[in-house]
């Protein structure tokens, strides 16, 4: 049996990770894939504000539904050394061929890994490029490791997807990142407000639309646009706050037949100075669809 093992912080697991595992599994004809989220990575600290170990485990389960996602490193005390993980997997799967998936950066620093010679004896490295132009460098260093240490290395030639987790984490609080995450992972990030994420408006509309009949969607769209425009306009109105709230509530009820904003909402919008997009997002989360709003409160 061929076991393909993929370790990392997965902070968060994104489409680049999913693509890497899929391509490697196909290339190696792997019988089973094991995903191992790192507990305390020895080579780098987790970014500030990262989810808990349990939350990263849940995100990996959503990102890799066809793989076995194991918490073995999350439950192990101390730093997460790959050689210990491979020994544990080997003991639990006698006779299996172990393949360990690495990217360019990991391969080039392999001699700095803890007990790297033992690691070479436990598995075959499956190396794939992280960026265009990496393949030649991988081939040169793989040849060196084979000659010097007798390492077994399979090179997987593929066109990589972007794998910049730092940029992704920075995009999430700015309502970005949907194009780099599978829907299940992004939905969980928004539901739990991980990484300080705020929902992308187009994604949020799609989620609410799924609960509506097709003939109802234009009606709701008109309602939310009216609510946002009124809220923006009321900020410069000469009406009192009470009059503004009543006017907004009356008008939106007229368009929405009961799907309206409260007086509190009108006053909040008028006082806070929110932009159009934020008002629409808040409208969706708090007024447009209550079942979804309970999971997406901002």
Steps between C-alpha positions, in 0.01 A plus 500: 500500500623848411434763765546866405558720805452877486601708801494873565348775709211540251433849630255494329478204258443656157462398137877482453521234771204309356647509149842387622361194677270412210779518242745305714245227577421458131866500396600241761184289475461534876259258666439730795580859595572612857492871588689600814442853636806606699468568870809707581700527175876493565596721204263795551258641754130514425384847395346717768124463514507149352211264578533242774631154423145363505382767257785431257419129523137573410605716204722217372215252530290729283780566249599133457176297527650200317815481715560375853563812707681404819551703819810300601733803494245727665475260793872437530685707758786719383604584147357310203789311341421321175723205579290421811181519292639267236607249765151505651333453160744224408427310821128523433533389136758220482619427149362823351710721272513849647525808279545839660391805298737799504522826313808677367575689822474189716719290270780756477533514880466126555850468649392732781205281599504307826639146439479550124704183430245292690226677306663388172493139620131518592349644183533611143485877457243621250630841390298751301567863404339787687563757228571513126869438436555283809518169316864527390609589853305207642663260254851624583454474876321165477798359309730626777290340777482171312876487446598620847248325724333240281170688531204375299332793324216514249466832317150607403501742207197726509397861456451621856213705635590801719570391860547826690320446830627830643332703224184293538477568873547872432221497239236337720430803726460709182221272370743325264630146464197320359682417177780322691287280727250224443147598600486267801815651652401860426152443647651362821745791524213748468274307736766494774650842411848348471787729393274800562328412173210702363269349238535579133178665386462294181553178698248611761243580231548155352436338836179694560382443142520124558215534750278696264280415205647637175205736461568641847864597440437827305260607773758445776772667292285809458424501872865489607607765250222730615594449864866580435431810293252633753742442784772692317264780411363534851843582636479845342126541559357783707256256659539409864627152580147394589365634172785338305435163658129518435552615142745219426286239667185613316669518160678165523184333627323645199754342266560186698152414632626439851870431438611833642759658724419605852518856623811395688654387173421827327656701781806277506559537128452874510734550796783262411584638156528158342568463130254342257656153507506478878137607524399231249698233685345599830156504341545148369633374829233653719188548290491316170501142626478419869604130483827599335537813711526295818820345365642814344445773758764771475 
